[in-house]
Amino acid sequence: MNFPFLFRQPHSTHMKITLFASVCFALAASALAANLSVTNAPSAGAPGSFAAAEIRREAAARGMTVDEAASATRIVLTVEKADAAAAQSYTIRVKNEGARRTITVRGADPTGAMYGGLDIAEAIRLGTLETLRDSDHTPHIARRGIKFNIPLDKRQPSFDDNGTSGQENFQHAWDMAFWRDYLDTIARQRYNVLSLWNRHPFPTLVRVPGYEAVALDDVYNKKGQLIRRMPHAEKVKFWNDVIAYAESRGIDVWWYVWNIHVYGSEETSYGITDSPDNPTTKDYIRKSVTQLFLTYPKLKGLGLCPGEHFGDRNKDHDFKEQWCWDVYGEGVLDYKQTNAQREIGFVHRYWLTDFKYIGRRFEKLPDGYDLEYKYSKARLYSAPNPPFAKKDILDATPPTMKTWWNLRNDDIFLVRWGDPEYVKQAVLSFPGNGRTAGYVLGSDRFCWGRESASKTPSSPRQLENEKHWYSFLLWGRLGYDPETSPELLKGLIASRLKTTQSAKLYDTWQAASRIIPLVNRTRYVPWDYMWWVEGCRGNLLDKSIQGFHTVNIFLDPRWGGMEGTQHIGIPEFVSGKKTSGITPLASADQLDALANDALKGAAEINDGGNTELRETLGDIRAQARLGQYYAAKIRGAVSVGFFRKTGEARHQTEAVAHLEKALAAWHDYARELDANYTNRLYIAGQKTFDWFDDSGPRVDIEIARKGNP
């Protein structure tokens, strides 16, 4: 696939920066006096109108005149679907007719026309419109989505709204200005699915016949404070408006639920409970499902999780799947009886279940269904090609079964990440042969709405998708086209961050962003509550790994190197049980090398007074300091392990020295975080994170001095 905006790539770094800047600025200057006309054909619809507006906005920002002058470059957005054209595909054709140049985007559908138009807007911004050439574009992954755990109301929590990010976003979930901003942003980033996750959203979304009193008026935050007066009918209109706006940006909206939850119904007299044996509960939720699709005619579909709240029936998969079919499957069938023409999307999460109990029930859905699976468990940033889906999904389900990959990022909440090669490898590694339905990117312990941590916040606060613009862009754009040119990405960095050093920043950012995945491959702890790498801590459920993860926890034999990689974990290396592969000491050396590259590169980049570039460089340095911390800690843990194994004093001496170095690196890490962020954030599942609390690294030194556990 050819991308329309390519830059020449000189050999030396200095030449690359100079030539890149010269080309961009010269082309931009030549475009300043240009005239432009923009036509959005009726066939391109609202998505095309959005792209046309983006083109006009970028043109105006660069001093171009938008009119119908005979000499104007003419841009046309239209839909002409060829028989074999995939949805969202488009072509760009450039034709010179005398003094007039015509650029035509032909989408296979309005979304394709929109994406082509966004390419044109981008070319204007980057100063490459004059070098635009013919190109064809087809999505690599058809459905590229966001997993948004949504804090609707204190009475209707998402999976975990207790963190600062969750609590601060209750108000934004009910702000149409937020959703317009958000949906515009993810459309630009080439996402076309928004999945909204809540334990039990029905009291907000629907008024169910026979259970009318369950419908909730007004909105309360986590503290129980009223934040918006809103009759239930207004809530319904609000969410219909959100879904309609999403459609105008080529985005399908889904709701996802966990089971069994009945939040919001507690104060009614119907006898609804979370007991799996309560027939009233089954009847209420079944009718809620039917009413959901009656109330929201543009809603794409519904996803369900057959856990994690079935009490002592949680391991009885046959019972759970029958319950889920009786409630969700039959609820869909009830709707289809009078609405057979509408296609209803349905996703069954593959979690705490077994396919042999799913297939024979849900195959009765007339529009079919897909599965959903935690592709990297909760460690998106570990390896781009995790091994788990083969055994759990590909070998356990029929070859015609499609699965959505849940890209769970419970690794990185604060620092800006950006490694295009990692994302490209991940996208190209998704199972083929028709097994991939799509993917959704998000977290269970963080709300990716508006940011809530900046020391210098804007008003309103910046979208997380804008703060982390580069990582969200990579997962969206490379999902559409994994061969997206690195030179295009450098151009986008240069444009956004107002720098002529985009090539160096691209490499520096990539080096820093390889640190956290390497830590997670060296020591793989699968689930969100067990481990948060930015804070070196875990919490919940397993008391043995609660709080700061000391070297004793690093030596726990349960947490070795990541399966499917060549990494030898610390306990495996010390015990000698695994000798072939990448040792933890080699990983530590690589962490130091990456950190040094990142620090050196960051020191050579001038932020020029640009706040976002300054903060980005701070996040790069923070990742580098974290890498230095883990490099020293890994070496210290290995030395502690060898001292316990051999009794040789030199290992103890080395352990103390390594862990003292780790303490110094932690202090450097804390200073970098504190330059950008408000300390003592409450991280859901991990409690309060105080980066100036160095008691954990100091405990490690004492563990080494004592020697024994």
C-alpha positions in Angstrom: 0.0 0.0 0.0 1.4 3.4 -0.9 1.0 6.2 1.5 0.5 9.5 -0.2 2.9 11.6 1.8 6.5 10.5 1.7 9.6 12.4 2.5 13.1 11.7 1.1 15.4 10.3 3.7 19.0 11.6 3.6 21.7 9.6 5.2 23.0 11.8 8.0 20.9 12.9 10.9 21.9 16.5 10.4 21.0 16.4 6.7 17.8 14.6 7.5 16.7 17.3 10.0 17.8 20.2 7.7 16.3 18.8 4.5 13.1 17.8 6.3 12.6 21.2 7.7 13.5 22.9 4.4 11.0 20.8 2.5 8.2 21.3 5.0 8.7 25.0 5.4 9.3 25.7 1.7 6.2 23.7 0.6 4.2 25.3 3.4 5.3 28.8 2.2 4.5 28.0 -1.4 1.0 26.9 -0.3 0.2 30.1 1.6 -0.9 32.0 -1.5 -2.8 29.0 -3.0 -6.5 28.9 -3.6 -8.5 25.8 -2.7 -12.0 24.6 -3.4 -13.6 21.8 -1.5 -16.6 19.8 -2.6 -18.2 17.1 -0.4 -20.6 15.1 -2.6 -23.9 14.1 -0.9 -22.9 10.5 -1.1 -20.0 11.2 1.3 -22.6 12.2 4.0 -21.8 13.5 7.4 -18.3 11.8 7.6 -17.3 13.5 4.4 -18.6 16.8 5.7 -16.4 16.4 8.8 -13.3 15.8 6.6 -14.2 18.8 4.3 -14.4 21.0 7.4 -11.0 19.7 8.5 -9.6 20.6 5.1 -11.0 24.1 5.3 -9.7 24.5 8.8 -6.1 23.4 7.9 -6.2 25.6 4.8 -7.3 28.7 6.7 -4.6 28.0 9.4 -2.0 28.2 6.7 -3.3 31.3 5.0 -4.8 29.6 2.0 -7.9 31.0 0.3 -10.9 28.7 0.1 -13.0 29.7 -2.9 -14.1 28.6 -6.4 -11.5 30.6 -8.4 -10.5 29.0 -11.7 -6.9 28.6 -10.5 -7.9 26.9 -7.3 -6.8 23.4 -6.5 -10.1 21.5 -6.5 -10.7 18.8 -3.9 -13.6 16.5 -4.2 -14.8 13.9 -1.7 -17.2 11.3 -3.0 -18.4 7.7 -2.7 -18.0 5.3 -5.6 -18.0 1.7 -4.4 -16.4 -0.8 -6.7 -17.7 -4.3 -6.4 -14.6 -5.7 -4.6 -13.9 -2.6 -2.5 -13.7 -3.2 1.2 -15.6 -1.0 3.6 -13.6 2.1 4.7 -11.3 1.8 1.6 -10.6 4.8 -0.6 -8.5 6.0 -3.5 -6.8 9.4 -4.0 -6.4 10.5 -7.7 -4.6 13.6 -8.7 -5.2 15.1 -12.2 -3.9 18.3 -13.8 -6.3 20.0 -16.2 -4.6 23.1 -17.6 -4.0 25.5 -14.8 -6.2 23.6 -12.4 -5.3 20.6 -10.3 -8.1 18.3 -9.1 -7.6 15.9 -6.2 -10.4 13.4 -6.0 -11.0 11.1 -3.0 -13.3 8.2 -3.8 -14.4 6.3 -0.8 -16.1 2.8 -0.8 -18.4 4.4 1.7 -18.7 7.7 3.6 -16.1 6.6 6.2 -13.6 5.8 3.5 -14.2 9.2 1.9 -13.7 10.8 5.4 -10.3 9.0 5.9 -9.2 10.2 2.4 -10.3 13.7 3.2 -8.4 13.6 6.5 -5.3 12.6 4.5 -5.8 15.7 2.4 -6.2 17.9 5.5 -3.0 16.3 6.9 -1.1 17.0 3.7 -2.1 20.7 3.9 -0.9 20.8 7.6 2.4 19.1 6.7 3.0 21.2 3.6 3.0 18.2 1.2 -0.2 18.9 -0.8 1.9 19.8 -3.8 3.6 16.4 -3.8 0.5 14.4 -3.3 0.2 11.4 -5.7 -2.2 8.7 -6.6 -2.7 6.1 -3.9 -5.1 3.2 -2.9 -6.0 2.5 0.7 -7.7 -0.5 2.4 -7.9 -1.2 6.1 -5.7 -4.0 7.5 -7.9 -4.5 10.5 -11.5 -3.5 9.7 -12.7 -2.7 13.3 -10.3 -0.6 15.4 -11.8 0.3 18.7 -11.5 2.0 22.1 -12.4 0.3 25.4 -13.8 3.1 27.5 -14.7 2.1 31.1 -17.3 4.8 31.7 -18.1 6.2 35.1 -21.8 6.9 34.7 -22.9 7.6 38.3 -22.1 6.5 41.8 -25.1 4.3 41.5 -23.8 2.8 38.3 -20.0 2.2 38.5 -17.8 0.9 35.8 -15.3 -1.9 36.7 -13.3 0.4 39.0 -14.0 4.1 39.3 -12.1 4.7 42.5 -9.0 6.2 41.0 -8.4 9.8 40.4 -9.0 9.4 36.7 -12.4 7.7 37.3 -13.6 10.2 39.9 -12.6 13.2 37.8 -14.4 11.9 34.7 -18.0 11.5 36.1 -18.8 15.0 35.0 -17.3 14.6 31.5 -19.3 11.5 30.8 -22.4 13.7 30.7 -20.9 16.6 28.7 -21.8 16.6 25.0 -18.9 19.0 24.3 -16.6 16.3 25.7 -18.1 13.7 23.4 -17.8 15.9 20.3 -14.2 16.6 21.1 -13.5 13.0 21.9 -15.2 11.5 18.9 -13.6 14.0 16.5 -10.2 13.0 18.0 -10.5 9.3 17.7 -11.9 9.6 14.1 -8.8 11.5 13.2 -6.8 8.7 14.8 -8.7 6.2 12.6 -10.7 4.4 15.2 -14.2 3.3 14.1 -15.5 1.6 17.2 -16.3 3.0 20.7 -17.1 0.4 23.3 -18.5 1.8 26.5 -18.1 -0.5 29.5 -20.1 -0.4 32.7 -21.2 -3.1 35.2 -24.9 -2.4 34.7 -25.8 0.6 32.6 -29.5 -0.2 32.1 -31.0 2.1 34.7 -29.4 5.0 33.0 -30.1 3.9 29.4 -33.6 2.5 29.4 -37.0 2.6 31.1 -38.1 -1.0 31.1 -41.9 -1.8 31.0 -42.9 -3.4 34.3 -39.7 -2.1 36.0 -40.2 1.6 35.4 -39.0 2.7 38.8 -35.5 1.3 38.1 -34.8 4.2 35.6 -32.6 6.8 37.3 -32.9 10.5 37.1 -30.0 12.9 37.7 -26.3 12.2 38.0 -24.2 11.8 41.1 -20.4 11.5 41.3 -18.4 9.0 43.3 -18.8 11.1 46.5 -22.5 11.1 46.1 -22.7 14.7 45.2 -25.3 15.8 42.6 -23.4 17.0 39.5 -26.3 17.3 37.0 -30.1 17.5 37.2 -31.2 15.3 34.4 -34.6 13.5 34.0 -34.3 10.0 32.6 -35.8 11.1 29.3 -33.0 13.6 28.8 -30.5 10.9 29.5 -31.9 8.8 26.7 -31.8 11.8 24.3 -28.2 12.5 25.4 -27.0 9.0 24.6 -28.9 8.9 21.3 -27.2 12.2 20.5 -23.8 10.7 21.3 -24.4 7.6 19.2 -25.6 9.8 16.3 -22.6 12.0 16.5 -20.3 9.0 16.5 -22.1 7.7 13.4 -21.3 11.1 11.7 -17.6 10.3 12.3 -17.8 6.7 11.0 -17.8 5.2 14.5 -20.0 2.4 15.8 -21.0 2.5 19.5 -21.3 -0.6 21.6 -22.2 -1.2 25.3 -20.5 -3.9 27.4 -21.6 -5.3 30.7 -20.3 -7.6 33.4 -22.5 -10.1 35.3 -24.4 -10.4 37.5 -24.7 -6.8 38.6 -27.9 -4.8 39.3 -26.5 -1.4 40.4 -29.2 1.2 40.5 -32.1 -1.1 41.3 -31.4 -1.5 45.0 -34.0 1.0 46.2 -36.9 -0.4 44.1 -39.5 -2.8 45.3 -39.3 -5.3 42.5 -37.1 -7.8 44.4 -34.2 -7.5 41.9 -30.9 -8.9 43.4 -27.6 -10.1 42.1 -28.4 -13.7 42.8 -28.2 -16.0 39.8 -31.2 -17.9 41.1 -33.5 -14.9 41.1 -36.0 -15.2 38.3 -37.1 -11.6 38.7 -33.5 -10.5 38.0 -33.4 -12.6 34.8 -36.7 -11.2 33.6 -35.6 -7.6 34.3 -32.2 -7.8 32.5 -33.8 -9.7 29.6 -36.3 -7.0 29.1 -33.6 -4.4 29.5 -31.7 -5.9 26.6 -34.7 -5.7 24.4 -35.5 -2.2 25.5 -31.9 -1.1 24.8 -32.2 -1.8 21.1 -35.7 -0.4 21.0 -34.5 2.8 22.6 -31.3 3.3 20.6 -31.9 2.5 16.9 -28.3 3.4 15.9 -26.6 1.4 18.6 -24.3 -1.2 16.9 -24.3 -3.9 19.5 -23.9 -5.4 23.0 -21.1 -7.2 24.7 -21.3 -9.4 27.8 -19.0 -11.0 30.3 -20.1 -14.2 31.9 -18.5 -13.3 35.2 -17.0 -12.3 37.6 -20.0 -12.1 39.9 -22.0 -15.3 39.9 -21.1 -16.1 43.5 -20.6 -19.8 44.2 -21.8 -20.6 40.6 -18.8 -18.7 39.1 -17.1 -22.0 38.1 -20.2 -23.7 36.8 -19.8 -22.6 33.2 -22.7 -24.6 31.9 -25.0 -22.9 34.4 -23.6 -19.4 33.7 -23.9 -19.8 29.9 -27.5 -20.9 30.2 -28.2 -17.9 32.4 -26.5 -15.6 29.9 -28.4 -17.1 27.0 -31.7 -16.8 28.9 -31.1 -13.2 29.6 -29.0 -11.7 26.8 -29.6 -14.1 23.9 -33.4 -14.3 24.5 -33.5 -10.5 25.0 -32.0 -10.0 21.5 -34.4 -12.6 20.0 -37.3 -10.7 21.6 -36.2 -7.6 19.9 -35.7 -9.4 16.5 -39.2 -10.7 16.5 -40.5 -7.3 15.5 -37.2 -5.9 14.0 -35.9 -8.7 11.9 -34.3 -6.3 9.4 -31.9 -4.7 11.8 -28.5 -6.4 12.3 -27.6 -6.6 16.0 -23.9 -7.0 16.9 -23.1 -9.3 19.8 -19.8 -10.1 21.5 -19.4 -12.8 24.1 -16.3 -12.2 26.2 -14.1 -15.3 26.6 -13.4 -15.0 30.3 -14.1 -17.6 33.1 -15.9 -19.8 30.7 -15.5 -22.6 28.1 -16.5 -22.6 24.5 -18.3 -25.9 24.6 -21.0 -24.2 26.7 -21.1 -21.0 24.5 -21.4 -22.3 21.0 -24.4 -24.5 21.1 -26.4 -21.7 22.7 -25.3 -18.4 21.1 -25.1 -19.9 17.6 -28.9 -19.4 17.7 -28.4 -15.6 17.4 -29.7 -14.7 13.9 -27.0 -12.2 13.2 -24.2 -14.3 14.7 -21.7 -13.3 17.4 -18.0 -12.8 18.0 -15.8 -13.7 21.0 -13.6 -11.3 22.9 -10.3 -12.2 24.5 -7.6 -10.5 26.6 -4.9 -10.7 24.0 -1.9 -9.9 26.3 -3.8 -10.5 29.5 -3.4 -7.1 31.2 0.1 -6.4 29.8 -0.3 -4.8 26.4 3.2 -3.4 26.8 5.1 -6.6 27.1 5.5 -8.5 23.8 3.9 -7.5 20.5 3.2 -11.1 19.7 1.9 -12.8 23.0 1.4 -16.5 22.8 -1.8 -16.9 24.8 -4.5 -16.7 22.0 -3.3 -19.8 20.2 -4.1 -22.2 23.0 -7.0 -20.4 24.6 -8.8 -19.3 21.4 -7.5 -20.6 18.1 -7.1 -24.2 19.2 -10.2 -24.2 21.4 -12.8 -22.7 19.0 -14.0 -23.4 15.5 -11.9 -22.1 12.6 -14.8 -19.9 11.6 -15.0 -18.2 15.0 -13.9 -14.5 15.0 -12.5 -12.9 18.1 -12.0 -9.3 19.2 -8.6 -8.7 20.8 -8.9 -6.8 24.1 -5.6 -4.8 24.2 -5.5 -4.2 27.9 -3.1 -1.5 28.9 -2.8 -1.6 32.7 0.9 -0.8 32.4 1.2 2.9 31.4 -1.2 5.6 32.7 1.1 8.6 33.1 4.0 8.9 30.7 3.7 9.4 27.0 4.6 6.3 25.0 5.5 5.9 21.4 7.2 2.9 19.6 5.8 2.5 16.0 7.7 -0.7 15.4 6.2 -2.4 18.4 2.7 -1.4 17.3 3.4 -2.5 13.7 4.6 -5.9 14.9 1.6 -6.3 17.1 -0.9 -5.4 14.4 0.8 -7.8 11.9 0.8 -10.6 14.5 -3.0 -10.6 15.1 -4.3 -14.0 13.9 -5.2 -14.2 10.3 -7.4 -16.5 8.2 -10.5 -14.7 9.3 -10.0 -15.2 13.0 -9.7 -11.5 13.9 -13.0 -9.6 14.3 -11.2 -6.4 15.5 -9.6 -5.0 18.6 -10.3 -2.6 21.4 -7.7 -0.6 23.2 -8.1 0.4 26.9 -7.7 -0.3 30.6 -9.7 -1.7 33.5 -8.0 0.5 36.1 -8.0 3.9 34.3 -10.5 6.1 32.7 -9.2 7.5 29.4 -11.4 10.6 29.3 -9.9 13.9 30.3 -6.6 13.9 32.0 -6.5 14.4 35.7 -2.8 14.6 36.6 -1.2 17.6 35.0 0.4 20.3 37.1 -0.6 22.9 34.5 -4.0 21.8 33.3 -5.9 23.5 30.5 -9.6 24.4 30.9 -11.3 22.1 30.1 -8.6 19.6 30.8 -6.9 18.0 27.8 -8.3 14.7 26.5 -6.1 11.7 27.4 -6.3 10.9 23.7 -4.7 14.2 23.0 -2.1 14.1 25.7 -1.2 10.6 24.6 -1.8 11.6 21.0 1.1 9.6 19.6 0.4 6.3 21.2 -3.4 6.5 20.3 -2.5 7.5 16.8 -0.1 4.6 16.4 -2.7 2.0 17.5 -5.4 3.5 15.3 -3.4 4.5 12.2 -1.2 1.4 12.1 -4.3 -0.8 12.6 -5.6 0.7 9.4 -2.2 0.6 7.7 0.7 -1.1 9.4 3.0 0.1 6.6 2.4 3.8 7.5 5.6 5.6 6.6 8.0 6.5 9.5 8.7 9.7 7.6 5.0 10.5 7.8 5.1 9.9 11.6 8.1 12.2 11.9 6.2 14.8 9.9 3.3 14.6 12.3 5.7 14.9 15.3 7.3 17.9 13.7 4.0 19.6 13.0 2.4 18.9 16.4 5.5 19.7 18.6 6.9 22.5 16.4 10.3 21.0 16.2 12.9 20.6 13.4 14.4 17.7 15.3 11.6 15.2 14.7 13.9 12.5 13.4 15.9 12.5 16.6 12.7 12.8 18.7 11.2 9.8 16.9 14.3 7.6 17.7 14.6 9.0 21.2 10.9 8.4 22.0 11.1 4.9 20.6 14.2 4.0 22.7 12.4 5.2 25.9 9.2 3.4 25.0 11.0 0.0 24.7 11.9 0.1 28.4 8.6 -0.9 30.0 7.8 -3.7 27.6 11.3 -5.1 28.3 10.7 -5.0 32.1 7.4 -6.9 31.6 9.0 -9.5 29.4 11.8 -10.0 32.0 9.3 -10.3 34.8 5.8 -11.2 33.6 3.0 -10.6 36.1 -0.2 -11.0 34.1 -3.0 -9.1 35.8 -3.8 -5.5 36.5 -4.2 -5.8 40.3 -1.0 -7.8 40.6 1.4 -5.3 39.1 1.7 -1.8 37.9 5.1 -1.1 36.4 5.1 2.7 36.6 4.8 2.4 40.4 6.6 -0.9 41.0 3.6 -2.1 43.0 0.6 -4.4 43.1 -2.5 -4.8 45.2 -5.7 -6.7 45.8 -6.5 -10.4 46.2 -3.0 -11.8 46.7 -1.5 -10.4 49.9 1.9 -11.7 49.0 2.2 -9.1 46.2 0.4 -6.2 47.8 2.2 -2.8 47.9 5.7 -2.1 46.7 7.3 -5.1 45.0 10.6 -5.7 46.8 13.4 -7.9 45.6 11.8 -10.7 47.6 8.8 -10.5 45.4 11.1 -10.2 42.3 12.6 -13.6 43.4 9.1 -15.2 43.8 9.2 -18.3 41.5 5.6 -17.6 40.3 6.8 -14.6 38.3 9.4 -15.6 35.8 10.1 -14.5 32.2 7.2 -14.0 29.8 5.9 -17.2 28.2 6.6 -17.3 24.4 9.6 -15.1 24.6 13.3 -16.0 25.1 13.5 -14.2 28.5 14.7 -16.0 31.5 13.1 -14.8 34.7 15.0 -13.8 37.8 14.0 -16.8 39.9 14.6 -19.2 37.0 18.1 -17.7 36.4 19.1 -17.9 40.1 17.8 -21.4 40.5 19.5 -22.6 37.3 16.2 -24.2 36.1 16.5 -22.3 32.8 19.8 -21.5 31.2 19.0 -21.0 27.5 17.7 -17.5 26.5 18.0 -13.9 27.5 19.2 -13.7 31.0 17.9 -11.0 33.4 21.4 -9.5 33.6 21.4 -9.2 29.8 17.9 -7.5 30.1 19.4 -5.1 32.7 22.2 -4.2 30.3 19.7 -3.6 27.6 17.6 -1.4 29.9 20.6 0.7 30.7 21.5 1.0 27.0 17.9 2.1 26.1 17.9 4.6 29.0 21.2 6.1 28.0 20.0 6.5 24.4 16.8 8.2 25.6 18.6 10.5 28.0 21.3 11.4 25.4 18.7 12.1 22.7 16.4 14.1 25.0 19.4 16.3 26.1 20.1 17.1 22.4 16.5 18.3 21.6 15.6 21.9 22.2 12.0 22.3 23.3 12.1 25.9 22.0 9.7 27.0 24.7 7.0 24.6 23.5 5.1 23.3 26.6 4.0 20.0 25.1 7.4 19.2 23.7 9.0 20.0 27.1 6.5 17.7 28.9 7.1 15.0 26.3 10.8 15.2 26.8 10.2 15.0 30.6 8.1 11.8 30.0 11.0 10.3 27.9 13.4 11.1 30.7 11.1 9.6 33.3 10.9 6.3 31.3 14.7 6.4 31.0 15.1 6.9 34.8 12.6 4.1 35.4 14.7 1.9 33.1 17.8 2.7 35.1 15.9 1.8 38.3 14.8 -1.6 37.0 18.2 -2.4 35.6 19.8 -1.8 39.0 16.9 -3.6 40.8 17.1 -6.6 38.6 20.9 -6.9 39.2 20.3 -6.4 42.9 17.6 -9.1 43.0 19.9 -11.6 41.1 22.7 -10.9 43.6 20.4 -11.3 46.6 19.3 -14.7 45.1 22.8 -15.8 44.5 23.9 -14.8 48.0 21.1 -16.9 49.5 22.0 -19.8 47.2 25.8 -19.8 47.7 26.4 -17.8 50.8 29.3 -15.9 49.0 29.7 -12.5 50.6 30.6 -10.9 47.3 27.1 -11.4 46.1 25.7 -9.6 49.1 28.1 -6.7 48.6 27.1 -6.4 45.0 23.4 -6.6 45.9 23.7 -3.6 48.3 25.6 -1.6 45.7 23.1 -2.3 42.9 20.1 -1.5 45.2 21.7 1.8 46.4 22.1 2.7 42.7 18.4 1.7 42.3 17.4 4.1 45.1 19.3 7.0 43.4 17.5 6.1 40.1 14.1 6.1 41.9 14.9 9.6 43.2 15.6 10.8 39.6 12.4 9.1 38.4 10.4 10.9 41.1 11.8 14.3 40.1 11.0 13.8 36.5 7.4 12.8 37.3 7.0 15.6 39.7 8.0 18.2 37.0 4.8 17.3 35.0 2.3 15.7 37.4 0.5 16.2 40.6 1.8 13.8 43.3 -0.2 11.4 45.3 -2.6 10.3 42.6 -5.0 7.6 43.5 -4.5 4.7 41.0 -7.5 2.3 41.0 -6.4 -1.1 42.2 -3.0 0.3 43.5 -4.1 3.0 46.0 -2.2 6.3 46.4 1.0 6.6 44.4 3.5 8.9 46.2 6.6 8.9 44.1 8.6 10.7 46.8 8.0 7.8 49.1 11.3 5.9 48.8 10.6 3.5 51.6 10.3 0.6 49.1 13.7 1.1 47.5 15.2 1.5 51.0 13.6 -1.7 52.2 15.3 -3.5 49.3 18.7 -2.3 50.5 17.9 -3.6 54.0 16.8 -6.9 52.5 20.2 -7.2 50.8 22.1 -6.3 54.0 20.2 -8.9 56.0 20.6 -11.5 53.3 17.9 -13.9 54.3 14.2 -13.5 53.4 
